[in-house]
């Protein structure tokens, strides 16, 4: 890959890799938030930047936006160095945080106008963009409502519209679907792919693994380290050490304790055991051979079992295989 040199013209360089990260590190005293991370994002790609809370996702985005300087390493966004050229770069970059940075005492239309004027859009261009964003967000007939009165899903789409009012070439979305309902999440991803089809490069952070499946490539980060990077399908095919059995039982906690004990004592050929909602995911070398062993062992421990079935791995299973912990367990650990 050819790494771009920072340039000083007003227009961004045409490049097949609008985002390039080269050996990026960020320290806060003795704490290393991002540790020697390198990757690139292709033009028009929807790229997932995944990990639990406290993994280093938002810190990386802040450095890419020029809001925070790296301790070492380099970043190029559209050929610009965010550490020294953030002001000119931001004319071509959009950012939406999970906080939906909207002014609730303004109407939907007023929020769009405010952001458009902040980006220096001419008024005739802004009028056209306002109409386009109102249509995109499904806010026709509600554009003059106070933003405070809009639902979470409408606020989410309005926040995206404000983030892209200036037609940026790169958009950063930091946990954009946190706290909204599943229908709004699905509709929002439709908007993401509509942008990508127009050539916009999208980097999105999320810890919803079902959303991560929609990305063209995903990168897993944990404790500041880049663990894996590839398409969802290739990660599921290559990162798993075995096959997955889903165990349905009315007492999943008891089943988890029994199988963890069996794994520790070497009584069963188990690679990983984790709780997934009301089910267990048990990773074994071979699902066909492992299924009767798991069922019989739990039955012998007086643990009722209603079903044991082989299932295809998810990205959550990949994360477990890479770290030994689920995303939820990582989140809980980082909150303590």
N, C-alpha and C positions, 0 to 999 in steps of 0.2 A: 504493500500500500504506500502511496506517496502522501506524506504528511504535509499539509499546506503550511506555508509561512504566513503570519499575520500580514494583512494588507491595510491600506489606509484610504482606499477610495470609498465613496458613499454607497456603492452597490455591492452586494455580496457576490462572491465568486461562484460560478457554476461548478458544482462538484458532485461526484457520485456518492460521497460520504459527507453529508452536511454536518454531522457531529463526529468528532474524533477525540478520544480520550487516550492519553499516552502516559502510563506509569503515574497515575494520579494518587496523591496521598494528602490526607488532611489530619493534622494532630491538634488536639486541645490539651496542652500540657503533656502529661504522660499517656493520655487516652488517644488511641488511634481510631478515628471515626471511619476513615476510608484508607485502605492499605494497598498501595501499588496496583491500582485498577487500570486496565486498558481495554478498550473496545471501540467500535465504530458503528454508526447507524447509517443505513443506506437511504438514498433519496426516495421519498414516497413510502417509506416503511413505517409500519406500526410496530414499535419496539417496546417490549415490556421490561420494566426495571423492577424486579420482584424481591420481596423479602419481608421479614417481620418488622414491627416497630423497633426503632433504634438500630437498624441494620446499616444505615449510612445512605439510604435512598435520597432523602430530602437534602442532606448535606451535599451530595453529588450534584443534585439539580441546582442548588444555590450557587455552587461554584461554576456550573455551566452558564448560569444567568449573570455571572459577574457580581453577585451579591456577597460573595465570600472568596477570599483568595486561597488557593491551594498552598499547602506547605511545600510540596514539590510536585513535579510532573507538569504536563501541558494539556491544554484544552483548546480546540478550535471548533467554533460554531459558524458555519457558512464562511469559513476562512478567517473569521475574526478571533482575536484572543480576548475572551471575556474579562480577563484580569486588567487589561489596559484599554479595551475598545468597547466596553459594555454599552455606552451611550449610543453609539452608532449601530451596534449590533441589535439593540432592543427595538429598532425600527422594523426589523425583519423577523422578530421572534415573538411568540405569544406564550403566556404563562397563566395557568389556572390552578389555584390551590384548592384543597379540600374545604377551605373556609368560605368559598364562594364570596369573594371580596366585592360585594355589591353594596350600594347605598340604599338602605331599606326605606328611607324617607323620600326617595325619588321614585318616579314611575319607571316601568321597564324601558320605555322610550328614552327617558331622561338619562338613565344609566348608560345606554348605548351612546347617546350624544356626548355625555361627559367623557367616556373613554375615547371616543373618536376624536374629540377636540384635543384631548391630552396627547394623542398620537399625531396631532397636526394635520388631520385630514381636511381637505377643502370642503366647504359646506355642501356643495353639490354632490361630491363623492360620498359624504357622510349621509346625506338623505337617501341615496341609493343603498348604501350598506345597511342603514337602519331598517329599511323595508325588507332587505334580504334576510337579516338576522331575525326580525319579528316572524317572518314566514318559516325560517329554519327551526326556530324554537317553538312553533305552534302557538304563538301568542297573539294571533290576529283577534282583535276584539278585546284584548286585555292589555294592550300596550300602554294604556293610560292609567292602569291600576298601580297603586303603590306596591313596590317590590315586597314590602313586609307582608302583603296579603296573598302572595303567590305561594303555591305548594312547593315542596322541596324539589320535585322533578322539574317544574318550570324555572325555579331559581337556578338549578343546575344548568339547564340549556341556555338561559339568559347569561349566566356567568361565562359559559363557553363563547357565546356570541360576542361578549365584551372583550374576551381575550383574543379573538381573531378579527376584530372590527377593522384592523389595518391590513388584512390579508397577508399574514406572516407566512414565511416559507418553512419555518420550524415551530412546532408547538410542544410545550412541556405541560403535561397534565399530572399533577401530584395528588393521588388518591381522589380523583374527581367524582367517583360514585359513592364515596363514604356517606352513609346515613340516608340514602334514598332507596325507594322501594324497587323490587326486582324488575317491574315493568319499565320504570324510568331508566334503570341501568341498561336494559336491553335497547331501549330507544336511543340512549346516549351513545352506545357503541355503533349504532347505525350512522350517527353523525360523524363519529371518528373515521369510519371507513369512507364516508362521503368526502371528507377532507383528503384522505390518503389518495383516493382516485383522482383528485385534482393535482396530485404531486406534492402535497404537503407532507413533511416528515413529522411523525408524532412519536414522542417518547412519553410513555405513561407508566406511573407507578401504581401498584395495587397489591393488596394481599388477598383479593378474591381470586382463587385459583380457577374458577369457571370463566372469569373474564380473561385471565392470562392465556387461556386456550385460544382466544380470538386473536392474539398477537402473531405476527409473522415470525418473529424471533423473540425469545425471552432470555434474560440474564438473571441468575439467582445471586443475591448478595446476602451475606450473613456475617455479623460482627466485622463489617468493613471489608471482607474478602469476597472477591468474585469467585463463585463456586463452579458455575457452569453457564454456558451460553450456546444456544442453538434454537432450532424450531421446536415447538411443543412436541411434535410427533417424533423427531429424532431424539430429543431428551428422554421421552418415555421409552424409546426403543433401546437406548444405550446406557442410561444412567441407573436403571434398575438392576439389582444383583440377582433377582429371582422372579417368581411369579406371585400374584396376590390372591389370597383367599379372603372373601368377605364372610365373616361369621355373624349370624343373627342369633341373638340370645336375649331373653328377658332380663338377664343379670349381666350386662356387659362389664361392669366393674369387677365382678368376681371372675369372669372369664379372663379379663386382662391380667389379673393377679396370678391366676393359675398358669397361663401361658408364659408370662414373664418368668415365673419360677421354673417352669419346665425348660425354658431357653437357658436360664442361668445354670441349671444342673446338667444340661446336655441331654435331657430326656427326649427332646423332640428336635428335628432339624429345622429350627426356625432362624431366620435371618433378622427379622424385625417384627415387632408387634406394636400396634398403635390403636387408640380409640378414635373412631370417626363418627361423631354424633352418637347414635344408638347402636352402631355396628363396630366390629373390630376388623382391622385390616391386618392380615398375617402374611408376611412374606416368607415363602418357602422355595427351596431349589426347584421343585417340580410340583405343580398344582395337583396333578393326577395322583401322585403318590402321597402328597401331603394331606389331601382332603380327608380320607378315612382316619389318618393318624390324629389329626386335630379333633375330629368329631369324637372318636373313641376316647381320647385322653380327657376331654372336657366331661364327657358322660361319666367316666370313671371317677372324676372329681365332684360328682353330683351337681354339675353345672348344666342346666337345661339348654339345649341347642335346637333351634327351629330350622336352620339352613346353614350350609357351608358351600359357597360357590366361588369358582374362579371368576375374576373380573379383570378388565383391562386397567392398566395403571392410569392415574391422574397426575397432574403436576404436583398436587399435594403429596402424593406418594414419592415422586421424584425428590422433593425437598426433604422428606423424611429419610430417603436413602442417602442423600448427600450430607445431612447434618445429624441424623439420629433422633431428631425431634420434629414434631409437626409445627406448622406456622403458628397455630394457637398456643402451643407450649412455649415457643420462642417469644411470642408477644407477652405472655404472662411473666416469663423470666425477666424481660426487659422493663416491665412495669414495677418490679420489686425494688 
